[in-house]
Amino acid sequence: MTTLLHIDASARSGASGAQPHGSHTRRLTQRFVEQWLALHPGTTLIRRDVGAQPPAPVSGQWIHAAFTPQARREAWMHETLAQSDELVDELLAADVIVAGVPMYNFGPPAQFKAYIDNIVRVGRTFGFDRQRAGDPYWPLLAGQGKQLVVLSSRGDHGYGPGERIAHLNHVEASIRTAFAYMGITDMHGVAIEYDEFGDQRLADSIARAEAEVDELSRSVRPREPAPRHGIC
């Protein structure tokens, strides 16, 4: 049975097309999830709205707790990491992650950056050993077949690869880097553009994005986990 993790990061409530000033990314994630559940009715759905309920940002106490071996953590450390542990547990359980992440000033919203900071966890999603030969860091989620779908929106246009202002787009690139660091490298993306223009170009972009989301809902599948070698 598949587990789908649905994340929304927009500060806007409601979906565009259904609510005035609603979110384009919520519109796309809702469409993906509804179609996915229709195609895979046995799916377990986990919903996380970091736009409405942002995770607490990383603090000095959080860093102290996260880098203290679990067996040596004090009670306050477990309390400090409780929300992060919940977010990591959701990610570990997920086979497919669909994230609605609008572009705010060329990057992801602060709410989603706080989410990233809470799930990139030493000993849980990446490993670190300063005595390890070569690279002391390694991904702990590699080979698990997880798929990531990032659905975005932008006020301007031309942010796609090779387009006129692609160099200003730090949304997909930053997400890809963080998730790949944990071992999730299969990423798919769709974006609505022209939001600030509000004319036919926006309508056409929404229609194209919805068609691409429809295709992704049919084509994205969790990969089979890589075989593990050794004695079980």
C-alpha positions as CSV (number, residue, x, y, z in Angstrom):
1,M,0.0,0.0,0.0
2,T,1.3,3.5,-1.0
3,T,1.6,6.4,1.4
4,L,1.3,9.9,-0.1
5,L,2.6,12.9,1.8
6,H,0.8,16.1,0.7
7,I,2.5,19.3,1.7
8,D,1.2,22.9,1.1
9,A,3.5,25.9,1.8
10,S,1.5,28.8,0.5
11,A,0.5,31.6,2.9
12,R,-2.7,31.9,1.0
13,S,-5.7,29.8,2.1
14,G,-7.9,28.1,-0.4
15,A,-7.3,27.3,-4.0
16,S,-7.4,29.7,-7.0
17,G,-10.4,29.1,-9.1
18,A,-12.4,28.2,-6.1
19,Q,-11.7,31.2,-3.8
20,P,-10.8,34.8,-4.5
21,H,-7.1,35.4,-4.1
22,G,-6.6,31.6,-3.5
23,S,-3.4,29.8,-4.0
24,H,-2.3,28.4,-7.4
25,T,-0.1,25.8,-5.7
26,R,-2.9,24.6,-3.5
27,R,-5.0,24.3,-6.6
28,L,-2.4,22.1,-8.2
29,T,-1.7,19.9,-5.2
30,Q,-5.4,19.4,-4.6
31,R,-5.8,18.3,-8.2
32,F,-2.9,15.9,-8.0
33,V,-4.1,14.4,-4.7
34,E,-7.7,14.0,-5.8
35,Q,-6.6,12.2,-9.0
36,W,-4.0,10.1,-7.2
37,L,-6.6,8.9,-4.7
38,A,-9.0,8.1,-7.5
39,L,-6.4,6.0,-9.2
40,H,-5.0,4.5,-6.0
41,P,-7.9,4.2,-3.6
42,G,-5.9,2.2,-1.0
43,T,-3.4,5.0,-0.5
44,T,-2.7,6.3,3.0
45,L,-2.7,10.1,2.8
46,I,-0.7,12.3,5.2
47,R,-1.4,16.0,5.0
48,R,1.0,18.7,6.3
49,D,0.1,22.4,5.8
50,V,3.3,24.3,6.6
51,G,1.8,27.4,5.1
52,A,-1.0,27.6,7.7
53,Q,1.0,26.0,10.5
54,P,4.8,26.7,9.9
55,P,7.3,24.5,11.8
56,A,9.3,26.3,14.4
57,P,12.6,27.6,12.9
58,V,15.8,25.9,13.9
59,S,17.3,27.4,17.1
60,G,20.5,27.0,19.0
61,Q,18.8,24.6,21.4
62,W,17.5,22.6,18.4
63,I,21.1,22.3,17.0
64,H,22.4,21.2,20.4
65,A,19.8,18.6,20.7
66,A,20.0,17.3,17.1
67,F,23.7,16.8,17.3
68,T,23.6,15.1,20.7
69,P,23.5,11.2,20.4
70,Q,20.0,10.1,21.2
71,A,21.1,7.9,24.2
72,R,22.6,11.1,25.8
73,R,19.8,13.5,25.2
74,E,18.1,15.1,28.1
75,A,14.4,15.5,28.4
76,W,14.4,19.1,27.1
77,M,16.2,17.9,24.0
78,H,13.5,15.3,23.2
79,E,10.9,18.0,23.7
80,T,12.8,20.5,21.4
81,L,13.0,17.9,18.6
82,A,9.5,16.5,19.0
83,Q,8.0,18.5,16.0
84,S,11.1,17.7,13.9
85,D,10.7,14.0,14.7
86,E,7.1,14.1,13.6
87,L,8.0,15.7,10.3
88,V,10.8,13.2,9.7
89,D,8.5,10.3,10.6
90,E,6.0,11.5,7.9
91,L,8.8,11.8,5.3
92,L,10.1,8.3,6.2
93,A,6.6,6.8,5.8
94,A,6.0,8.5,2.4
95,D,6.4,6.7,-0.9
96,V,5.4,9.8,-2.9
97,I,5.7,13.4,-1.7
98,V,3.7,16.2,-3.4
99,A,4.7,19.7,-2.3
100,G,3.0,22.9,-3.3
101,V,5.8,25.5,-3.1
102,P,5.2,29.0,-4.5
103,M,8.0,31.3,-5.4
104,Y,8.4,34.2,-2.9
105,N,11.1,36.7,-3.9
106,F,12.9,34.1,-6.1
107,G,13.0,31.3,-3.5
108,P,10.6,29.1,-1.5
109,P,8.5,30.6,1.4
110,A,10.2,30.8,4.8
111,Q,7.6,28.3,6.0
112,F,9.0,25.7,3.6
113,K,12.6,26.5,4.4
114,A,11.7,25.9,8.1
115,Y,10.3,22.5,7.0
116,I,13.5,21.7,5.2
117,D,15.6,22.7,8.1
118,N,13.5,20.4,10.4
119,I,13.7,17.3,8.2
120,V,17.4,17.4,7.2
121,R,18.5,15.6,10.4
122,V,21.8,14.0,11.2
123,G,21.3,10.4,12.1
124,R,17.8,10.3,10.7
125,T,17.9,11.5,7.1
126,F,21.6,11.9,6.6
127,G,24.6,10.3,8.2
128,F,27.8,11.9,9.4
129,D,31.0,10.4,10.6
130,R,34.1,12.6,10.6
131,Q,36.3,9.4,10.7
132,R,34.7,8.0,7.5
133,A,37.0,7.8,4.6
134,G,36.2,10.1,1.7
135,D,33.0,12.0,2.2
136,P,31.9,12.1,5.9
137,Y,28.3,12.8,4.9
138,W,25.9,10.3,3.2
139,P,22.2,10.1,2.5
140,L,20.1,7.8,4.6
141,L,17.0,7.8,2.3
142,A,18.8,6.7,-0.8
143,G,17.5,3.6,-2.6
144,Q,14.0,3.7,-1.0
145,G,12.2,4.6,-4.2
146,K,10.7,7.8,-2.9
147,Q,9.3,10.2,-5.6
148,L,9.0,14.0,-5.1
149,V,6.6,16.2,-7.0
150,V,7.0,19.9,-6.7
151,L,4.1,22.1,-7.8
152,S,5.0,25.8,-7.9
153,S,3.7,29.2,-9.1
154,R,5.4,32.4,-10.1
155,G,4.4,36.0,-10.6
156,D,6.6,36.6,-13.7
157,H,7.5,34.2,-16.5
158,G,10.6,32.6,-18.0
159,Y,11.9,30.9,-14.9
160,G,12.2,27.5,-16.6
161,P,15.5,25.8,-17.5
162,G,17.2,27.8,-20.3
163,E,14.6,30.6,-20.2
164,R,15.2,34.3,-19.8
165,I,15.4,34.5,-16.0
166,A,16.1,30.9,-15.1
167,H,19.1,32.1,-13.1
168,L,16.7,33.9,-10.6
169,N,14.7,30.7,-9.8
170,H,15.9,29.3,-6.5
171,V,12.8,27.3,-5.7
172,E,13.2,24.0,-7.5
173,A,17.0,24.0,-7.3
174,S,17.1,24.5,-3.6
175,I,14.5,21.8,-3.0
176,R,16.3,19.4,-5.3
177,T,19.6,20.0,-3.5
178,A,18.1,19.4,0.0
179,F,16.1,16.3,-0.9
180,A,19.0,14.8,-2.9
181,Y,21.2,15.3,0.1
182,M,18.9,13.0,2.0
183,G,18.8,10.5,-0.9
184,I,15.5,11.5,-2.7
185,T,16.7,12.2,-6.2
186,D,13.6,11.5,-8.3
187,M,11.9,14.9,-8.6
188,H,9.2,16.1,-11.0
189,G,8.0,19.7,-11.3
190,V,5.2,21.8,-12.7
191,A,4.7,25.5,-12.4
192,I,2.1,28.2,-13.1
193,E,3.5,31.5,-14.3
194,Y,2.2,35.0,-15.2
195,D,0.3,35.4,-11.9
196,E,1.1,39.1,-11.7
197,F,-0.2,39.7,-15.3
198,G,-3.6,38.2,-14.7
199,D,-4.5,38.0,-18.4
200,Q,-5.0,35.2,-20.9
201,R,-1.4,34.2,-20.5
202,L,-2.1,33.3,-16.9
203,A,-5.2,31.3,-17.9
204,D,-3.2,29.5,-20.5
205,S,-0.4,28.7,-18.0
206,I,-2.9,27.3,-15.5
207,A,-4.4,25.1,-18.2
208,R,-1.0,23.8,-19.2
209,A,0.0,23.2,-15.6
210,E,-3.2,21.3,-14.9
211,A,-2.7,19.1,-17.9
212,E,0.9,18.3,-16.7
213,V,-0.4,17.6,-13.2
214,D,-2.9,15.2,-14.7
215,E,-0.2,13.4,-16.5
216,L,2.0,13.2,-13.4
217,S,-0.8,11.8,-11.3
218,R,-1.0,8.9,-13.9
219,S,2.7,8.4,-14.5
220,V,4.5,9.0,-11.1
221,R,5.0,5.7,-9.3
222,P,7.1,4.8,-6.3
223,R,10.2,2.9,-7.4
224,E,11.0,-0.5,-6.0
225,P,13.5,-0.1,-3.1
226,A,17.0,-1.1,-4.0
227,P,17.9,-4.5,-2.8
228,R,19.9,-4.7,0.4
229,H,22.8,-7.0,0.5
230,G,24.0,-8.9,3.5
231,I,22.7,-11.2,6.1
232,C,19.1,-10.5,7.3
